[in-house]
Amino acid sequence: MRKRELLKGVFLLGWIMLAFAACNKIDDGPVLDFNITVPSNWNYYVLSNEDLVYYASSPLENMNDSILEDVLVSKDKATGVGLDQFVSAVITALNEDTSFHTLQFKADTTINGEACSKLIHLQVVYNPIPSTNDSVALNAKVTRYFYVHNNYGYVVSMNALVETYPTYKPVFETIISSFSFKN
């Protein structure tokens, strides 16, 4: 009888500890309010709750490859701002860079039922060279998707060198087709 009561006590203590652990779950870091899928061989990082929130990059192809193609998602407060106003503000900031050149702009795009705008442009990016403490200027082709959702503006940027962009364009299209906001 005493053994059975002891076992009941152990099980009760175990259940209490499980319930306590469930109620006091340790924060695992920032949580995205959107879904996005990148190829399984890419590295990705959830960074914070505002500004740059997500970064993913392709693997290097060989020993001569030192440039990562990447996807960045930024999130900025946009209370009371519509999509057109948000896009205009971002493009105004981009226009301050003299290497920025618009190739294509489509204001009325929809992806997974969410209204967005699409911008494809050229821009010079700088890649650091750690061995020399210097950097090299590279010509990039960038596709950006702009969203406004729940009082935040989002920019999904997909970047590749002009030379490698045609190879990565289908990958970028698959990535953006996976982008959706969580309910």
N, C-alpha and C positions, 0 to 999 in steps of 0.2 A: 504494500500500500504506500509506504513511504517513498519507494523508488518511483512509483507512478506519479506521485505528487511532485517529486523532484524533476522528472521528465517534463511534466506540464509546465513547471516553472521555467525550465530551460527554453522550451518552445515559446512560451509567452514572452520571455526576455528577448528571444530572437525576433519575434514579430514586432516588438516594440522598437528594437534597434533598426529593423528594416523600415518601419513607418517613419522613424526619426530621420533616417538617411534620405528617404524620399522627400520629406518636407524640407530638408536642408541641403538640397542638391547644390553642389559646388558649381559656380559659374564657369562655363567652359570657354569664355571669351565672347567676342562679338558674334551676333547672329544676323545673318543677311535677311532682308525682307523681300528678297527675290530669289528665283531659281536661275541657275546658269550651269551649263555643262560644257566642259572642255575635253579634248581628247585625253584618254587615260594615261598617255605618256607625258602629258604636260604637268608642270608644277603649278600649284595655285595656293594663294594665301588670302584669308579673310583678315582684313587689316584693322578696321575700326568701325564706328557707327556713323561717322560723317566724313566728309572730304573723300579721300581715296579709300574705298571700302573693300575692293577686291582686285587682285592682280594674278594673272596667269601667264605663263611663258612656255614657249615650245622648247623641246630639248635641242641641244646643239647637234647638228647633223654629222659632223666629222671634226677632225683635229683643226682644220682650217676655218671652221665656222666659229665666229666669236660674237655673232649678233643674234639676239633672241627676238623672235616674233612674239608679240604679246597682246594681251587683252587687259584693259584697265576699266574699272567701273568707279566713277566718282558720284558722290551724293552731296547735294548742297540744299540748304533750307530755301524754299521758294514759296513761302506763304503768300497767297493772293496773286501769284504770278501764273499766267497761262503758258502753254507750250511755246507759242510764237514769241512771247517776251523773253522766256528763258533762252531759247535758241539765239535770239538776237543779241542778248547779253554775252553769251559764250562766243559767238562769232565776232562780236566787236572786240573782245579780248584777244582772240586769235589774230585778228587783223593788225594788231600791234607788232606782230612778228613779221618782218619783211620777207621771210622765206615761205610764209603761208600763201598758198594759191588754191582757190576752190576749183575743183574739176567738175563736181556734180552736186546739186542740192535738190532734195525732194522733201517738201514740207509736209505732205499728207501721206504718210506711210502708216501701215498698221501691222503689228507683229503680235501674234497670239491674242488678238482682240484689243490690244492696247495701242492708242494713237501715239505716233512718234514722228520725228523728222530724221532724215538721213543726209549726212554730209560726207563726201569723199574729197580729200584734198592732199596736196603735196606739202611737205614741210621738212626743213632741215632739222635733224636731231643730232645730238652729240653723244658719242660713245666713248667712255673713259678707257684709257690705256694704262692700267695700273703699273706696268713696268717702267713707264716714263713719266708718270704723274701728269699726263697730257690727255688730250681727247682728239677724236677725229670727227669731222662733220660728215654726216651721211644723209642721203636723200631718201626720205620715207614717204610712203603712201599710206594714208590713214583713213579709215572709215569710222565715222562716229554716228551713233544713234542717240537721240535726245528724247527724254521722257519727262513728264511731270506727273507725279503720283503721290497722293496723300501729303500735299504741301512740301514735297521735295522735288528737286530737279536732279535727274540722273543723266550721266553721259557714259555710254558704253563705247570705248575707243579700241579699235583693233589696228595694230601697227605692224608694218613689214617694210623692208627696203623696197624701193621701186622695182628692182630686179627680181625679187622673190615674191612680190605681191601676187602675181598671177597663180603661183603655186599654192599660196595660202588663202586665196579668195574663197574657194569652196569650204575650207576649214572654218573661216570666219563666218560664212553664211550658215553653216551648221550650228556654230556657237550661238549666233544671234537668234536663230530659230528656236533655241532652247530657253531663251530669256523670257521669264514671266514673273509677275509680282505674286507674292504669297497673299492669300486672303486673310 
